[in-house]
Structures are given as C-alpha cells and as structure tokens.
Amino acid sequence: MNNSPLDFGRLRRRLAAGEATLGTFIGLASPVSAEVCAAAGADWVLLDLEHGAGGEEQLRTTVPAAAAYGVPTVVRVESAARIRIGRALDQGVAGVMLPRLDTAAEVEEAIRHLRYPPAGDRGVATYNRSCRFALDPEALDREGEILGVVQIESVAALNEVEAIAALDGADVLFVGPRDLSHDLGVPGEFGAPVYQQALERVRKAAADHGKACGLLVNDGAAAAAKRAEGWTFIGIGSDSTLLAAALSSALDQARA
C-alpha cells in the first residue's frame, strides 16, 4: 500500500489488544491545531463536531494534517444520523464517536451506519478518500477498520451499559464527565460517590465484554491515574483548553 492518510484499522486493533492510548479533542476548527497536537505525540486526535467551532468541512484537511505524523483522526459527529456519519467516514476518519445515545437499540442502529451492506447501511461510493479516490475499491470489503466509540453520558445509557458493551462494533465506551455528572444530579462533582460508582460500572462493563473504556480528563496527571485504573482511550483536554491553560500559567509566572 502506498503512503496514505488512512488508518486501516490500526487504532481499533491497538485498543482491542488492550493498549492504552492518549489523545486530545480538536475544537478550534484549524487543521494546523490538529497538526500541532499530532506533532506533540498524541496517539489520536478527535475532531469535535458537536461542540467544536467547525463543521464537516474540517475533516477534509484535518485527516491528512494529523496523518502526516502518523496520527489517526476520530470524529465526534453532530448526531447519529446516517448521512452525518457517512460523510465523515468518506473523508477517511479512523473512527466515529457517537454522542448522546441512551439505549442499546439506538447504539445498534447507529453502528449499522458505520458498515456497508449487508452488515450495515452505509452509502456505497468509491470516489472519496476512504477508498483512495477509487484506487482502493477493496476497501468496501474490509469490515472492521472503523472504531466505534459510544458515549455514556446519561443515566439512561448507564442503565443499559452492559447491553451496549455487548454489541459488536461498540468498541469503546466513553464517559462524558460533564454530561453524566449533570444527569446524575452532581454536576461537576467528579468525586461524588454516585459518579465514581458510575465510572466503575462503565469500566467493568467494558472489561467484561473485551471492550475499551475511555473518558476526558483535564491534564496528564489525571490521565496517568486513569491509565492505572485500566482506562485505555483517554482524552487530555482539547486544543483550546490546553492552549488557554498553558498561556494562563505562563502569564501568571511572568507577572508574579
């Protein structure tokens, strides 16, 4: 295979093997920002279309910018709509994060959008990056390259987390800390017993079904602690929060 910005399932295989990975969210709508994070050594970058500043057009430049450093791009889509997921996949992303799905039935339906027929209902075309612009039509036959990341960010999803973890294609269970803590009635109280119990339930469900578990943390120290607990898909902040924190710290030192 020639040099390519495509991941060809490597990230999914790493996680399936139990390898811990570290990445960050990209929300500044800048491919240069994604490139900087990739150059810094992230295992993956996650383009956030739910809360980030950009739209789907960002994938056109983000995927190759990160891939120039051997780093795959995962995308958090705006919704689990078939057309939104399909357009992201055609741009060659390594995986899709599915936000705010509350039931195993909803997750199962969304996972179908990640796969071509007959296993799923992804639209079939070869004149896009995912098929190397018709140079690699065999990509249509390679099932299992796309990483499916399911967010657990509501009490409803938490109550079905074991059934979600059992689904083929739900490769990562990813906790949205703010959303889940709010829905649990302890907004931002990440030390609250009910929140800690929820984290353990997600982690155990993932382990019991051979899936990866992930969540978002603020800094490297928190990421190290979660790695020690067995979490393997850990996001450390975002391009904007890391930039803001670094500059704020530097300014505090300069003004002290």
N, C-alpha and C positions, 0 to 999 in steps of 0.2 A: 504494500500500500504506500502510495506517495505521501509526503508530508501533508497533514490535514489538520484543520481546527477541530475536528470531531473527536469525541472521547472514546467511541466504540465500546462503551460499556465498562471501561476501566474503573470508574468511580464506583459503580454498582458492585463490581466484583470485589473491590477493596473492602467495602462495607460488609458485604456478605461473608467475607473471610474474618470479620471481627476487627478489622484495623480501625484505629481511632483517626479521625480526620478533623482538621480545623479550617474554618473559612470565615468569611465576613459578608455582610449584606451590602449591596451596592444600591444606593438610593439617589445619588447626585445627578443621574442622567448623563453621565460622562464616561465614554469608553476609556479615556485616559485615567480616570479614577479606578476603573476595573483593572487596567494595566498596572497601575501603581501597586494595587493590592496583590496582584498576581506576582509582580516582581519581588514583593516583600516576602513571598514564600507561602502564601495561602495554599491549602490543598484544593480549594474550590472557592468560587465567588458566586453569590446568589443575587441575581438581578431582581429587585423587588418592584413588581408592577402593581401591587396592592397599595403600598404606602409611599413608594418612591416618586421622584419628580418626573420621571419619563414614562413613555409608553412602549408598545411592542417594537417600534422602530429602533429602539436602543439595542435590541438583540442583534441587529444587522452588523453593528460594529463592536459590541461588547464581546461576543463569542470569539472572533478572531484576535482581538486585542489580548484577552486573557490567555487564549490558546498559544499565542506566540511564546509564552513562558511555560507551556505545558500544563496549564491550569484550566479545568473544565468550568463551564458556566451552568448553574442551575437557575431556574426562573420560578419566582412565585407569581403565578398568574392572577389576573384580576378576579376571576371566578372559575368554576369548574365547567364552564360552558365548552362544548365540544369544539367550536370554532376558535375560541381563545387558546385552548391547549394545542390544537392542531397547528395554528400559525406559529406558536413558539417552537414546537417540535421541528417544523420545516426549516427553522433557522439554525438547527444543529445543536440545540442545548443538550446537556448530558442528563438532565433530569428536570422534573416539574414538581414544585411544591404546591399542594392543594390546600387553600385556606378555608376555614370555617365550614367543614363538613361535619354534621352532627350524628350521622348514623352509618352503620356498616353498609347499608343499602346504597346510601349516597356515595360512599367511597367506592364501592364496587362498580357503580355506574361510571364514575369519573375515571377509574382505571381503564375502562374499556376505551376511553378516548386516547390512551397512550399507545394503543396497539392497532395494527392493521387488521382488516378482516382476514380470516373468520374469527380470530380471537377477540377482536375489538371492532371499533367503528371509526378509526382514524381515516381521514380522507387520503386517498392514494394519489401521489404525484411524484415524479422523479426530477423535475426541473427546479430543484431547490438545493440548499446547502446540505441537508441531511442525506441526500443521495448524490452528493458531489456533482450537482448540476447535470444529472443523467449519466455521469461517468461511472456510477456505482449503483446500478439498479438492484443489485443483490441485497442492498440494504433493506429492501422491502421484506426480505425473507429472514432477516436476523432479529428474531424476537429476543427480548431480554436485555437490550442495551440501555434502555431508558430507566433511570432511577425514579421511583415513585415515592415522594415524601408527603406524608399525610399529617396535617397539623391537628393536634389535640388541644383545643383552646376553648372548650365549653364543657359544662357538666354533662350535657347530653353525650358528647363524644367520649368523655371519660367513662361514662356508664357502659359504653359499647367498645371500649378499647381492646378487650380481649378478642372480640369478634372481628374488629378492624385488623388487628395484628395477624389474624389467621388468613387474611386474604392474600392470594398470590398477586404480587405487583405492589402491595403496600410495603415497600422496602424499608422505610424509615418512619418511625413515629416521632413527630417533632412537636414539642411543647412550645406554645406561645405564652411566655410567662405572664405578660400583662393581661392578655385576654383571659387566660384561665384563672388567674388570681381574681380578676374582676368578677368573673362568672361564679366563682366560689364564694364571693362576698367578702374577700380580704384583699382589696385592690392594692397591689404593690407590696403586700406584706409577705415576702418570699420566705420568711422564717416561720410563718404561721403553720401550726400542725396540720390543718386541713390541706394546705398547699403542699407541704412536704409529703403527706400521705398520697396525694395525687401524683406527685412526681415518681414516687416509688411504685405505684400501680402501673404507670406507663412503662417505667424501666423493666419491671417484671414481665409485663405482657410482651414486650419486645423480646426479652431474653427467652421466654417460654416458647416463642414461635420462631426463633432464629432470625429475628429482625434487628435492625439497628435502631438506636434511640438518639434523639437529638434535642437540643434546646439552644436558646440565645442567652448569652451572658455578656457582662459589661467589659471584662478585661481578662488578661492572661491568667491571673491568679485564680479567678473563678473557673476558667476553662480547665486549668490543671486539676482543680478539685473535682470537677465533674468527670474528667477523664479517669481519675482514680476510682470513681464510683461506677464506671462502666459505660458512660455515655460516649458515643463514637461519632456523632455528626454535630459538632459544636460550632455555633456561630459566635464570633467575638465582635460584638458591636456592629457598626456599619461605617462606611467611608465617612459619612458626615459626623457621626458621634466620635469616632476616633480622631478625626481632624480637630474637632472642637475641643476635645479633652486635651490633646497634645498642645495646642496653641494656648489654651487657658492655663495649663501648667507652666508653660514657658513664660507667659506673661506674668504670672504670679511670682516666679523666680526672679524675673528681671526687675520687678517693681518692689521686691522685698527689701 
